[in-house]
């Protein structure tokens, strides 16, 4: 089955953080604080998905107050951090939402993401993902994590479901 057909069935999109919503680099301040950089265009892509009625989730192996703040800023309600077994966690979320694996897209970039990516209906890797992850993904973006990969994936799914034009229309309307 091709990636467009897979994307047409998606109702839940879950994202890893480091290497997907960020460029994967970890910055620490002298006092031990952590810094992450997110892409505003990716953020608007998330908002477009919400406007189109999708469920969204963050599923990450690390825990960070920065991720909590970014998720709150974007209105993402399913924020699952410090997760060792992403497959089990996403399975539980699917059960809670009454969805099946075919209706789930997951975007990841490294080995910890592979078990969930192998089960979901649409596995997405950013351009900077590890080679094995890109090899097993149904879709690899041209953009790297933290540099528009999320937005590219979002627009791919919205296009496959013929929803992109409707969700961007308010931005194109003349005043």
N, C-alpha and C positions, 0 to 999 in steps of 0.2 A: 504494500500500500504506500502511495507517495505521501510526502509531507503535507501537501495541501489538503488531501483527503483526511489525513489525521487531524490537521488543524481545524477543520470544519466541525469536528465533534467536541472540541474543548469547552469546558465550563469552569474549570479551576486552573489557574496558572500559579505555580509555586517557583520561587526563586531562591537560589543560594545568594549569599552576599559577597564575600571576598572573591574577587575574580569575575563576578557577574555584574552586580550592581556597583562594584568598585573595581579598580584596576588590579586588585589583589595585593597591593603593597600595604604593609602595616607600619604606621608611623607612631612612635612613642615620644611623649614629651619628657623632659628631664625629670619631672616628678612622677613619672610612670603612667601618665594619662595617655589615652589612645586617640588618634585622629584618623578619620576616613574621609575620602572625597567621593561624593556622589555626583552624577550627571543630571542636570536639571531637565534635559530633554527626555531622559529615561523616566524621570518623575512625571512629566506630562503624559508620557505613554501609559504609565500606571493609571493615571486619572482617566485617560481615554478608555482603558479596559473597564474601569469601574462604571463609567457612563454607559458602557455597552452591556452592563449587567453581569460581568464575570466575578467569580470569587477569586481572591488573591491571597497568597500566603508567602511568608518568608520562612525558610527552613535552613538553618545554619548551624554548623558544628561549634562555633564560638559563641560566647555571650558578650554583648556590648551594649552599654547604655546609649551609644551613638545609634545603633540599629533600632533600638526602642524609639528613640526620638525621630528618626527618619520614617519609620513605619507610622508613627502617630501623625507626622506631617503629611504623609501620603494617604492616610485613612485606611491603611492595611490592618485588618483586625486579627488575622491569624498570623501571629509572630511567634515562631517556635525556635528558640535559641538553646545552645548547649546540647545539640542533638547528636548522639553518636550513631544512631540507626535511623537514617532518614526514610528508608523504605517503610519501616514499622510506623513511624510518625505520620507519614503521608497516608498510609493505609487507614490509620485511625481517623485522620481528618476527612478522608473520603467517606468513611462510614458515618461520621457525624453529619456530613453534608448530604448524604444519600446519593453519592456519585460513585461511578466505577472507574477503574484505571484508564479505560479508553477515553474518558472525559477529562483527564488530567494531563497538563503539560508541566514539565519540570525543566528548568534551566540551570545547569551546573557546569563546572569547569575542571573538577579533579576527581580522583579515585573514590573519595567518600560519597560522591554523587551517583556513581554508576549503578548501585543496586536499585535506587528509585527510578533512574532514567531508563533502565532496562524494562521496568514494569509499566511505565506510563504510556499514554497514547501518543504523546509527542515529546520526544527528548530533544532539547535544544542546547547547543554548546556555543559559547562566544568564540571568536577567532583566536583568542589567547588561551583556550582550554588545552589541557594535555592532549597529546596525539591520540591516545586510546579513547579518550572521551569523545573527541571529534569523530573518530572512526565509528563509534557506536551510536552517535546522535542521528536523529532523523533530519535535523536541520542544524547547520552551522552558520552563524551570522558572519557577515563581512567585517563588522565592527568588533572591537575587543571589549571586554568587561570594563565598565566605568567610562566608556567612550561611545555610548550609543547602542550597545548590543541589545539591551533590554527593549529600547524603542523599536529597533529593527524587528525583533521577535514579536512584539506586540502588534506592529503594523502587519506583519505576515499573517498572524492569527485573525486579526480584524478583517483583512482583505479576503482570506479564505472563507470567512463567514458573511461576506458582503455587508459588513458593519462599519468599515472605515469611513466612508463618505458621510454617513449619518452622524458619527461622533465628532468629525472635524468641521461639520457644517456651521456650527455656531461661531467658530473662529474665522470663517470665510465670509460671513454675512456682513454686508455693508452697513455702516452706521446710519 
